[in-house]
Amino acid sequence: MKKILVVDDDPYILMSLEFLMKKNNYQVMIARNGTEAMDSINTLKPDLILLDIMMPDVDGYSICKHVKSKKELKNIHVVFVSAKTKEADIEKGYQLGASLYITKPFSTRDLMKKVNELLQ
Amino acid sequence: MNKAFIIVCSISYLLLLFAIAYWVEQRFKKSKKTLNKSWIYALSLAVYCTGWTYYGSVGRAVTNGPEFLSIYIGPSIMCALFVPLLRKLLRICKTQRINSIADLISTRYGKNYTLGIIVTLCCVIGIIPYIALQLKAISASFHIITNRNNIAVDIWNDETFIIAGILSIFIIIFGTRSVDASERHEGIVAAIAFESIVKLIAFLAVGIFVTYFLFDGFTSVSTAAHIAGFEQFFTLNKGFENNDWLVMILVSMLSVIFLPRQFQVSIVENTNERNIYKAMWLFPLYLFLINLFVLPIAMGGKLLLSNLVNADTYVLSLPLHFHQPILGLFVYIGGLSAASGMIIVETIALSTMLSNHLILPVIFSSKKIKIDNEKSTVRNIILSRRASIIAILLLACLYDKWIASSTSLVSIGLISMAAVAQFAPATIGGLYSKLITRQGAIASIIVGFSIWFFTIIIPSIITAGYLSPSIMTNGLWGIEWLKPQSLFGLNTMGLLAHSFFWSMLFNIVSLVLISILTSATRQEEYQAELFVNIYKYEGVTGGPGMWKTSAYLSDVNTLLSNFIGKNRADNLLNSYAQRHKISLDQKEADPRIIDFSEKILTGVIGSASARFLVSNIAKEEEISIDKVLSIVKESQQVLELNKELKKKSTELSKATEQLTEVNEQLMKIDVLKDEFLYTVTHELRTPLTSIRALSEILFDNPDIEEEQRQYYLEGIVKEIERLSHLITQVLNLERYESGRQKLNYSAVDIAALINEVIDSLHPLIREKNISIEFIPPDTMALLQCDKDMIRQVVYNLVANAIKFVPENDGSIKIICRADFDELQVWVMDNGKGIPVELRELIFDKFFQAKNQTIQKPTGSGLGLAICKRIVEMHQGRIFVEPISPQGAKFVFTLPNS
């Protein structure tokens, strides 16, 4: 079973994503902020991270940078799920090595389809 | 002293002058900079002090006492008090490129040939004796210092010729280098300034020698003179009885402008109006210094030297008599300075006049001589100037030989001054009045000059024995009233005063009468306007001038090239055309180009000749006086229009500046607005995301557990509330900021309002299990304000406090205090407090959203911004302070009015 880490500081979004991933038979871990996310990544080594960008402590970009800079982590798919919709922000996400950048609000079906494709 | 030695010294000194002139000229050529010009200018004016001053003042003091001073008071008055006259004259001469007094008068009266010739002739007749006088001074001093004859001086001998010869070489070399006579002779002027210093120091040296070495100071000399009975030094006798002193002041005042050499140094060679301001005090100071020791020397000479010694030679004889050869030599050199300086400048000025007004017109109008070749033209001009220089000096030598035997140094100088004073009425009148005509000017100069000649020169010719003395005793043609020295029976005045009185009287009367009887030509009217109102036309140089003409540009260029060379002509025309945006591609020359070319030529050959030559190539249209005046007016209007345009353009650029500023501001606002919109949509996205995701899950999963469904639905509802709250806040803020929101004033009991808010927030307080305390003011505080808005402020602050205090331990304290002028509400909590650097920023819109390091917003991020806006709309203040041990104190104030 593939492992997915969901990172978001909004409880309802976190709840929704957790539900969706479970429903699609992934093993799901959640993190409510950047610090928690870092811990989970290092210890549990997920296959894919659904990553919010704007968080109070560590922002999503930094987490992505961290993941992509570590040899043992850099194969992890990073999928940004963010309310930041500016071209520059999306560009930055891909430059840091993200597999996908999904803007909020998103379609759950669409999101699932893309996540499934990535993990096949 | 040894004759050969003195000759060597004299020639060495002249060579030194050569060297200075040459050095300065080279320096000027290289760097376009000379020594301090205002000093040189002021010192060069001292060319006024000639050999006459140097030797003759003492002579005059011996006979007439302090009367000699009048000649120096005049120029001092002129320099110090008549600056506006000098400035105007200077401005006119510079704009019209006038290069001599003859040129000035001829230009003023329509660039008239006749006037130029008359003035030139008068100058030559009037000034030649004066130059002769200087030659005489040099040769006399030469004789004295070589001990050839210590007492009586043999007037004529070959030295005069030698001196004249050497000087003419000097003048030819440095005075006729460039054909443009309006160009300055930097080298010569510097040499003249140097000579002024030499003669001053030399004279002071003799003065100090006599006063402090032969005697024990001023008082000792004057006491000795007193005892010896030389009363003339102490009483204002002779000259004062017959009004000569007053006339001397007047004459010398005028001569400081009208003597050709003074005109040359003060106007033609002057480059800057500001130079006048230094000369204003420096020149009078110079005159004071050089006259300081005249009386002591005169007394000393009278006391110590034999009665046979000519008083005019005391300056030199005294040091020689007391065996001071070095001082004697120095004094001799000083005298040489004084005399040669005068000769040099006077000759340059006179030769320019002679050649421009007498010789060149003949050459140009003569059909035989072609003037279409550059080299031959320039050669002709320079040749004619050199011939003039030699002619002038030769004439001076001849005068010296035949006539100037009996008159003393001073009187010849005064005679020349009185001669040039005849130009004053026509010139000064022409500067200030447009009514004076050419005929008037001609009449005034001829009449005045003739009377001068008759009353002063004729008697000296008679004394020299060339005319029958019967004129003196019986009058001209035997008419009693026409006796040269008592015209119309007037015999109570001195020679000079008598001559000056009659000549000036008739001069002015003719000027006025003839001017009334005649009328000016259009050319004259035009010049008169330019002269009288010179300051009006500043900056209009090159405005449409008199030439309503058609001429071919190539002709103009050729003409100009002939006089100043092809390269210079091209350069001048091109730069002028560029400056005035005139195209040089057309066949026909622009009238302004013709006018400009005429001015250039004027500098070279004088105005009348220049006009003559230009009129040869240009067909002038007949234009009426109305047209001339309208042209003048037009250029005036152009000037005014220019000023107006300048003003308008500065206004415009100011407006542009303001517009740019506003634009920048707008752009900044625009950026802010964009940012705001982006932040708003960003903030909207979060609740929208939850709502959409939760809804889709519920939709796609009908089999979801009941409890979970309930929870998700609750989430949807909450997020929708958050969304609508956010939208309301955004709209509110937008309304407040745009100023569309009007305040709905009513008397509000603030304490009651705060209680209401606390009540409405009670569920939250209970949920978080925190304490809240409210201390109302002592008396009921009624305040005029918008109740709904102020409630919003209180609500936001209290809700914020609830949000940030810790659960269970949280405590909030609200204090309301009413001062006499304002009401304060404090909302204090024991939360984390606000870092000092953020105390201002937290009132910004969406501050939380942009600052990720603090807690994620649980509100819209607009609460404090709205509070701030509302309080400001009420003219209150809102701020935050820390409290100990921890927490924040939000304060807002409302004015009590």
Boltz contact constraints between the chains, C-beta under 6 A:
constraints:
  - contact:
      token1: [A, 9]
      token2: [B, 856]
      max_distance: 6.0
  - contact:
      token1: [A, 10]
      token2: [B, 686]
      max_distance: 6.0
  - contact:
      token1: [A, 12]
      token2: [B, 690]
      max_distance: 6.0
  - contact:
      token1: [A, 12]
      token2: [B, 715]
      max_distance: 6.0
  - contact:
      token1: [A, 13]
      token2: [B, 689]
      max_distance: 6.0
  - contact:
      token1: [A, 13]
      token2: [B, 690]
      max_distance: 6.0
  - contact:
      token1: [A, 16]
      token2: [B, 693]
      max_distance: 6.0
  - contact:
      token1: [A, 16]
      token2: [B, 694]
      max_distance: 6.0
  - contact:
      token1: [A, 16]
      token2: [B, 697]
      max_distance: 6.0
  - contact:
      token1: [A, 19]
      token2: [B, 697]
      max_distance: 6.0
  - contact:
      token1: [A, 54]
      token2: [B, 852]
      max_distance: 6.0
  - contact:
      token1: [A, 56]
      token2: [B, 852]
      max_distance: 6.0
  - contact:
      token1: [A, 56]
      token2: [B, 855]
      max_distance: 6.0
  - contact:
      token1: [A, 56]
      token2: [B, 856]
      max_distance: 6.0
  - contact:
      token1: [A, 59]
      token2: [B, 852]
      max_distance: 6.0
  - contact:
      token1: [A, 83]
      token2: [B, 682]
      max_distance: 6.0
  - contact:
      token1: [A, 83]
      token2: [B, 685]
      max_distance: 6.0
  - contact:
      token1: [A, 83]
      token2: [B, 686]
      max_distance: 6.0
  - contact:
      token1: [A, 104]
      token2: [B, 685]
      max_distance: 6.0
  - contact:
      token1: [A, 104]
      token2: [B, 689]
      max_distance: 6.0
  - contact:
      token1: [A, 105]
      token2: [B, 688]
      max_distance: 6.0
  - contact:
      token1: [A, 105]
      token2: [B, 689]
      max_distance: 6.0
  - contact:
      token1: [A, 105]
      token2: [B, 692]
      max_distance: 6.0
  - contact:
      token1: [A, 108]
      token2: [B, 693]
      max_distance: 6.0
  - contact:
      token1: [A, 108]
      token2: [B, 696]
      max_distance: 6.0
